[in-house]
Each structure stands twice: as structure tokens, then as C-alpha cells.
Amino acid sequence: MLDLIVHTLAWALSLCTPRPRGRHRLNSLPPLRIVPTSPPPPRFTERLDGNASRLVRPYVLTPTELRRQRERRRAAYLASLGIDTGPKHI
């Protein structure tokens, strides 16, 4: 399959690229050699233990942080609509 893909790409490139002219012109393309390689070894050979690590969620916010984040998101959304929300007392 890979050999067919390589030959198809070589044919397509020969159509798109200009042919060399002159004295040192190549008569035919050399045969493409594909060297077989062994498959890579598996990355993980042992199972991971879920009990070995603590379950930590650093993204959990306090209620005041959630309120401030909600306000910032609302202000950004309204700013995208062209509505300016600023401090209550200027």
C-alpha cells in the first residue's frame, strides 16, 4: 500500500514540476527503496494505579471568586456587544 502511495505521489509531482532539459537530463526515475523497520515497543507495559495519586482539583473556586469570575465574564460579553459596564459610582 505504501509503495502505491509513493508511486502515485511521484507521478503527481512529475506532472506538476518542470522536466529538466539539457545534457544532464535524467532518463528515468531510480526505483524507490523502502527499508522495512520493526514496530516500536509498547509505551506502557504496566497498569497505572489510581490509588497512588491524590485527587486534587486546583480549579475549584470559592463562592466569592466564582462571583467575580461571573462578573468579569458578563462584562466581557457585554463589551463584545458594545455595552460598557463600569463601576457603579464614577
C-alpha positions as CSV (number, residue, x, y, z in Angstrom):
1,M,0.0,0.0,0.0
2,L,2.8,2.4,0.9
3,D,4.5,1.6,-2.4
4,L,1.4,2.5,-4.3
5,I,1.1,5.8,-2.4
6,V,4.8,6.7,-3.1
7,H,4.5,5.9,-6.8
8,T,1.2,7.9,-7.0
9,L,2.9,10.9,-5.3
10,A,5.9,10.6,-7.6
11,W,3.7,10.6,-10.6
12,A,1.7,13.6,-9.4
13,L,4.9,15.5,-8.7
14,S,6.3,14.6,-12.1
15,L,3.2,16.2,-13.7
16,C,3.5,19.4,-11.5
17,T,7.2,20.0,-11.8
18,P,9.1,21.0,-14.9
19,R,11.2,18.4,-16.6
20,P,14.9,19.1,-16.7
21,R,16.3,20.0,-20.1
22,G,19.8,19.8,-21.3
23,R,22.7,17.5,-21.3
24,H,22.5,16.1,-17.7
25,R,18.9,15.1,-18.0
26,L,17.7,12.1,-16.0
27,N,16.2,9.4,-18.3
28,S,14.1,7.6,-15.7
29,L,13.5,7.8,-12.0
30,P,15.5,5.4,-9.9
31,P,13.5,2.8,-8.1
32,L,12.4,3.8,-4.7
33,R,13.7,1.6,-1.9
34,I,11.6,1.2,1.2
35,V,13.6,-0.2,4.2
36,P,11.3,-2.2,6.5
37,T,11.6,-1.3,10.1
38,S,10.5,-3.1,13.2
39,P,7.4,-1.7,15.1
40,P,8.2,0.5,18.1
41,P,8.0,-1.1,21.5
42,P,4.8,-0.5,23.5
43,R,5.0,2.6,25.7
44,F,3.2,1.3,28.8
45,T,3.7,-2.3,29.8
46,E,2.2,-2.0,33.3
47,R,-1.1,-0.7,34.6
48,L,-1.3,2.6,36.4
49,D,-2.6,2.6,39.9
50,G,-5.2,5.2,40.5
51,N,-5.0,4.9,44.3
52,A,-1.4,6.1,44.2
53,S,-2.2,9.7,43.4
54,R,-4.3,12.2,45.3
55,L,-7.4,13.6,43.6
56,V,-6.8,17.3,43.6
57,R,-8.9,19.9,41.7
58,P,-7.0,23.2,41.8
59,Y,-9.6,24.8,39.6
60,V,-12.3,24.7,42.3
61,L,-13.1,28.3,43.3
62,T,-14.6,29.8,46.4
63,P,-18.0,31.5,46.1
64,T,-16.6,35.0,46.1
65,E,-14.1,34.0,43.3
66,L,-16.9,32.5,41.3
67,R,-19.0,35.7,41.7
68,R,-16.0,37.8,40.5
69,Q,-15.4,35.5,37.6
70,R,-19.0,35.6,36.6
71,E,-18.9,39.4,36.7
72,R,-15.8,39.5,34.5
73,R,-17.3,37.1,32.0
74,R,-20.5,39.1,31.9
75,A,-18.6,42.4,31.4
76,A,-16.5,40.8,28.6
77,Y,-19.7,39.5,26.9
78,L,-21.4,42.9,27.1
79,A,-18.3,44.6,25.9
80,S,-18.4,42.4,22.8
81,L,-21.9,43.8,22.2
82,G,-20.7,47.3,22.6
83,I,-22.2,47.9,26.1
84,D,-19.8,49.4,28.6
85,T,-20.2,48.2,32.2
86,G,-18.0,50.0,34.7
87,P,-18.0,50.9,38.3
88,K,-21.3,52.0,39.8
89,H,-20.0,55.3,41.1
90,I,-17.7,57.3,38.8
